[in-house]
Amino acid sequence: RTIVEIGGYRVAWVGVAENDDGKNICPVVQWGDSQGYLKNLNVSWSNTDHGRGPTGTAIKTGKPVVVKYIEFDPKWEIWRENALRHGFRSSISLPLIVAGHPFAALVIFSGETRAFDANAVKLLSDLANDLSYGIATLRAEVERKKVEKEYRLLASVIEQANEGIFLFNSEGVIQYVNPAAETITGRPPNDMLGRNIQTLEEIEPNRELYKAFLGDTPGGKQLASHFQYVRHDNVTFELDVVTWPV
């Protein structure tokens, strides 16, 4: 909106480079296109005729493409008639780049020929860079929230599991135990966290169990074992134990 209303251009739009079979460029946001120019736009970043226009070229090369005269420039051949009918006389296509890879383009149409001089190109390129950074930041935030949601879901499942779960590092220091581990062992989590799993128990059968936790994962293999366990209230029961590397 700022580009159109403050900059005085006719239309500004952003097209995302899709990774579909046709490598289409899909308009996702625009301002100024009240007559529906973008509605049936057929433009891509493929190596076909529809991918050799200014916008497809900008996305493929990662460099701005300025067209001073839409009426005569061969890059506009496919779309020229429709563009002139909408009053477009010059254009600029600016790639939006994240981590060195163009993923979209900011495209601006002007009703004047030669509307984009060197100063305008620099200013609009800086704007495109800011837009790229903003989009990358928003995408990262969305992905972070998605991962956090998945972690919370996983944590909820682990917390509610009936099986006792221990997480310990390569030195055997316990990082996490779930509530079921306390029910099974009779030990509260605070009594286990931060302690080495090999020195956790003094009772002989239990000591062998905890020592086995580290020894049962050679070469990162998942192994199952069966043990007797003596709880602090002297209740003895059988445990099936699975150890696996994370």
C-alpha positions, 0 to 999 in steps of 0.5 A: 500500500505504501509503495502505491499510495506514497510512491505513486506507482500503479500496482505492487504485488508479491509472488511466491515461487512455488515448487510445483511441476510448473514452478508457478509464481503465485501472487499472495498479496497486492495493492492497487490491482482494482481491475483484476490484472493478477487474477489470471496471471500466468507467470513462472520461474521455469525454463519455459516462455512463461518463466523468462519474463522479468519476475521469473528471471529475478527469482532465478538470478536473484537480481532485480530486473528493470523494464523501462518500456513494457511496450517494446521490451521482449521480456514482456512479449507474452503479457504486453497487451494485457499490461498496456491495457491496464496502463502499465508502462514500466516495471521492476521485479525484485527478488526476495531472498532468505539464506541466499535463496530467492523464494519470491519477488516484489513486483511494481508497475508504473504508469510512466516509462523509465520510472525506475532510475538508479536511485529508485532501484536502490531504494526499492532493493533496500525495501525488498531486503527489509521485506525478505527479513521480515518474512523470514522472521515471521516464518521462523516464529511460526516454525518455532511455535509449531516445534514448541507445540509439538514438544508440549504434546510430546511432553504431555504424552511422556508425563502421562505415560504408565511406563517409567521413563529416564533420560540421561546423558552419555556420562549417565547423569539423569536429566529427566524422569517422568511421574511413572518412574517415581511410582515404580521406583518409589523415589521422587524425581528430585532425588534422582535428577542430576545424579549418576544413574550408576550410583543411584541404588545401593540395593544389589538387584537395583544397582545391576539394573541401573548399571545396565542402562548405560551398558545396554546401548553399545553402538547406539542399538536398542536393547530390551532386558528383564530385571527384578526390582526391590522397592524401598518398601521391600516389595519385589517385582519384575521390570521389563526395560528397554534402552535406546539412544536419543 
